[in-house]
Protein backbone atom coordinates (compact mmCIF):
# COMPACT_ATOMS: atom_id res chain seq x y z
CA UNK A 1 0.00 0.00 0.00
CA UNK A 2 1.25 3.45 -0.89
CA UNK A 3 2.04 5.86 1.92
CA UNK A 4 -0.02 8.91 1.04
CA UNK A 5 1.10 11.00 4.03
CA UNK A 6 3.56 13.40 2.38
CA UNK A 7 1.32 14.11 -0.59
CA UNK A 8 -1.73 14.67 1.59
CA UNK A 9 0.35 17.01 3.74
CA UNK A 10 1.21 18.96 0.57
CA UNK A 11 -2.52 19.18 -0.23
CA UNK A 12 -3.22 20.33 3.34
CA UNK A 13 -0.55 23.01 2.89
CA UNK A 14 -2.40 24.21 -0.21
CA UNK A 15 -5.68 24.26 1.73
CA UNK A 16 -4.07 26.40 4.42
CA UNK A 17 -2.78 28.83 1.76
CA UNK A 18 -6.30 29.14 0.42
CA UNK A 19 -7.76 29.90 3.83
CA UNK A 20 -4.95 32.34 4.70
CA UNK A 21 -5.78 34.33 1.55
CA UNK A 22 -9.47 34.59 2.46
CA UNK A 23 -10.74 31.54 0.64
CA UNK A 24 -12.03 28.07 1.32
CA UNK A 25 -9.56 25.59 2.88
CA UNK A 26 -9.45 22.86 0.27
CA UNK A 27 -6.18 21.84 -1.38
CA UNK A 28 -5.04 19.42 -4.05
CA UNK A 29 -1.87 18.04 -5.63
CA UNK A 30 -1.31 15.94 -8.74
CA UNK A 31 1.43 13.32 -8.41
CA UNK A 32 3.26 11.45 -11.15
CA UNK A 33 5.92 8.85 -10.40
CA UNK A 34 6.29 10.07 -6.82
CA UNK A 35 6.69 13.75 -7.76
CA UNK A 36 4.20 16.60 -7.45
CA UNK A 37 3.54 17.98 -10.92
CA UNK A 38 0.61 20.24 -10.05
CA UNK A 39 -0.76 21.91 -6.97
CA UNK A 40 -3.64 24.19 -6.19
CA UNK A 41 -6.21 25.36 -3.72
CA UNK A 42 -9.76 26.60 -3.88
CA UNK A 43 -9.62 30.12 -5.33
CA UNK A 44 -13.25 30.87 -6.04
CA UNK A 45 -13.22 33.81 -3.63
CA UNK A 46 -9.76 35.13 -4.48
CA UNK A 47 -10.29 35.03 -8.26
CA UNK A 48 -14.04 35.64 -8.31
CA UNK A 49 -14.32 32.32 -10.14
CA UNK A 50 -17.24 29.96 -10.47
CA UNK A 51 -15.02 26.94 -11.19
CA UNK A 52 -11.70 27.36 -9.39
CA UNK A 53 -12.13 24.52 -6.90
CA UNK A 54 -8.87 23.08 -5.53
CA UNK A 55 -8.78 20.18 -7.97
CA UNK A 56 -9.48 22.44 -10.96
CA UNK A 57 -6.79 24.89 -9.77
CA UNK A 58 -4.37 21.98 -9.37
CA UNK A 59 -5.04 20.70 -12.89
CA UNK A 60 -4.65 24.23 -14.23
CA UNK A 61 -1.36 24.51 -12.35
CA UNK A 62 -0.11 21.25 -13.86
CA UNK A 63 -0.61 22.73 -17.30
CA UNK A 64 -1.52 21.05 -20.53
CA UNK A 65 -0.49 17.41 -20.36
CA UNK A 66 -0.97 14.41 -22.64
CA UNK A 67 -3.71 11.95 -21.71
CA UNK A 68 -1.09 9.30 -20.95
CA UNK A 69 0.31 11.50 -18.16
CA UNK A 70 -3.06 11.96 -16.48
CA UNK A 71 -3.73 8.22 -16.73
CA UNK A 72 -0.59 7.52 -14.67
CA UNK A 73 -1.12 10.32 -12.15
CA UNK A 74 -2.74 10.32 -8.72
CA UNK A 75 -4.91 13.25 -7.65
CA UNK A 76 -4.88 14.13 -3.95
CA UNK A 77 -7.60 16.33 -2.47
CA UNK A 78 -8.23 17.30 1.12
CA UNK A 79 -11.99 16.95 0.51
CA UNK A 80 -14.08 14.54 -1.54
CA UNK A 81 -14.26 16.00 -5.07
CA UNK A 82 -17.60 17.48 -6.15
CA UNK A 83 -19.44 16.60 -9.38
CA UNK A 84 -17.46 19.16 -11.41
CA UNK A 85 -14.04 18.03 -10.17
CA UNK A 86 -15.00 14.36 -10.44
CA UNK A 87 -15.98 15.06 -14.03
CA UNK A 88 -12.49 16.40 -14.71
CA UNK A 89 -11.03 13.21 -13.20
CA UNK A 90 -13.14 11.15 -15.59
CA UNK A 91 -12.52 13.40 -18.58
CA UNK A 92 -8.74 13.20 -18.26
CA UNK A 93 -8.63 9.53 -17.30
CA UNK A 94 -7.08 9.92 -13.86
CA UNK A 95 -7.20 6.42 -12.39
CA UNK A 96 -6.68 7.15 -8.68
CA UNK A 97 -7.96 9.82 -6.31
CA UNK A 98 -6.86 10.02 -2.68
CA UNK A 99 -9.31 11.96 -0.50
CA UNK A 100 -8.41 13.48 2.84
CA UNK A 101 -11.96 13.27 4.14
CA UNK A 102 -15.58 12.86 3.13
CA UNK A 103 -17.24 13.39 6.52
CA UNK A 104 -18.10 17.05 5.85
CA UNK A 105 -18.88 16.60 2.15
CA UNK A 106 -19.12 13.52 -0.05
CA UNK A 107 -18.94 13.88 -3.80
CA UNK A 108 -20.00 11.20 -6.29
CA UNK A 109 -17.39 8.70 -5.12
CA UNK A 110 -19.42 5.60 -5.97
CA UNK A 111 -20.09 6.84 -9.50
CA UNK A 112 -16.41 7.61 -10.02
CA UNK A 113 -15.53 4.13 -8.73
CA UNK A 114 -18.10 2.62 -11.12
CA UNK A 115 -16.16 4.27 -13.94
CA UNK A 116 -12.93 2.47 -12.96
CA UNK A 117 -11.30 5.05 -10.70
CA UNK A 118 -9.79 3.95 -7.40
CA UNK A 119 -10.95 6.31 -4.64
CA UNK A 120 -9.11 6.02 -1.33
CA UNK A 121 -10.59 7.95 1.60
CA UNK A 122 -8.12 8.58 4.42
CA UNK A 123 -10.52 10.20 6.94
CA UNK A 124 -7.63 12.46 7.94
CA UNK A 125 -8.46 14.21 11.22
CA UNK A 126 -6.63 17.39 10.22
CA UNK A 127 -8.70 17.67 7.04
CA UNK A 128 -11.94 17.02 8.94
CA UNK A 129 -11.14 19.62 11.62
CA UNK A 130 -10.11 22.21 9.03
CA UNK A 131 -13.41 21.86 7.15
CA UNK A 132 -15.61 21.68 10.26
CA UNK A 133 -14.02 24.87 11.58
CA UNK A 134 -14.48 26.62 8.24
CA UNK A 135 -18.12 25.51 7.85
CA UNK A 136 -18.91 26.76 11.38
CA UNK A 137 -17.18 30.11 10.68
CA UNK A 138 -18.56 30.77 7.19
CA UNK A 139 -21.65 28.66 6.44
CA UNK A 140 -22.90 30.97 3.68
CA UNK A 141 -19.62 30.83 1.79
CA UNK A 142 -19.50 27.06 2.23
CA UNK A 143 -23.04 26.64 0.86
CA UNK A 144 -22.14 28.82 -2.10
CA UNK A 145 -19.09 26.66 -2.83
CA UNK A 146 -21.08 23.42 -2.88
CA UNK A 147 -23.95 24.91 -4.88
CA UNK A 148 -26.59 25.18 -2.17
Secondary structure, DSSP 8 states (H G I E B T S, - for coil): ----HHHHHHHHHHHHHHHHTTS---EEEEEETTEEEEEEE--HHHHT-SS--HHHHHHHHH-S--HHHHHH-EEEEEE---HHHHHHHHHHT--EEEEEE-SS---SHHHHHHTT-EEEE---HHHHHHHHHHHHH-HHHHHHHTT-
